[in-house]
Amino acid sequence: MKKYILGLDISTSVIGMAVMDLDKNLVHYRNLKMNSKDDLEVRCWEFKQELLSIFEYDIDTVYVEQPAMMFGGGKTTAQTMSKLQRFNGMCCYAVYTLTFLVPRLVHANSARKKMNISVPRNVKNKKTFIINEVEKKYPNFTYELTRFGNPKPGTDDIADAIVIAHFGVCDILEGENASGQGKNNK
């Protein structure tokens, strides 16, 4: 049976999800938009329900973008970081309760490096740059534009999930090459 990697980009308002096979074929992607007025527990329950639809694929390993660990230039407060850390942990536990797989946390820069994505300092819209780079690597990644020609909100979360899933496939394949067998945390 074919094995699949699930990549997740978790935030408290939108979760990007991507499923990739070990041949680096992107087979499923989407985002889950949640109501910011709902309690985190309700949002996590919605996420868990969404995961059930993804498990038509034989998910072998789950990779999650590591939540922010440092303050980001005046945009991030300690309360925001604490909330994101808490929700990330809740979602990782939800994955575990459904799959008995412990999600592997990946730093965003490490994942981008595996995909040869380097965002130049002079780029004004980092999110759009990453979306375009993902689209070059995975032409079947399509998305809708706003009436102003910008990617619709949530597209960047899907692109980030694809980057994380790509990292996961590379991680698995490198492990197989190094040891002669795959890594499996089931």
TALINSUL-V220304 format. One line per field, one symbol per residue. ss: DSSP state (h for helix, s for strand, l for the rest). phi: phi as a letter, one per 40 degrees, with the letter a starting at -180 (. if undefined). psi: psi as a letter, one per 30 degrees, with the letter a starting at -180 (. if undefined). A space follows every 10 residues. Layout:
ss->???
phi->???
psi->???
//
This chain:
ss->lllsssssss lllsssssss sllllsssss sssllllllh hhhhhhhhhh hhhhllllss ssssslllll lllllllhhh hhhhhhhhhh hhhhhhhhhl lllssslhhh hhhhllllll lllllhhhhh hhhhhhhlll llllslllll slllhhhhhh hhhhhhhhhh hhhhhhhhhl llllll
phi->.cbbbbbbbb bcbabcbabb cccgccbaaa bbcbcccccd cccccccccc ddcccccccc abbbcccdbb cbfgcbbccc cccccccdcc ccccdcccbf bccccbcdcc ccccbfbbcc ccccbcccdc dccccccbdc cbacbcccgc dcdgccccdc ccccccddcc ccccccccbg accabc
psi->kkklkkkkjk lfekkkkkkk lfghkjfkll ljklkffkle eeeeeeeeee eeffgfkike kkkkkklkfl kihffkleee eeeeeeeeee eeeeeefffg kjkkkkkeee eeefghjjjk egkejeeeee eeeeeeeiff jlllllfggl kkkfeeeeee eeeeeeeeee eeeeeeeeff llkkg.
//
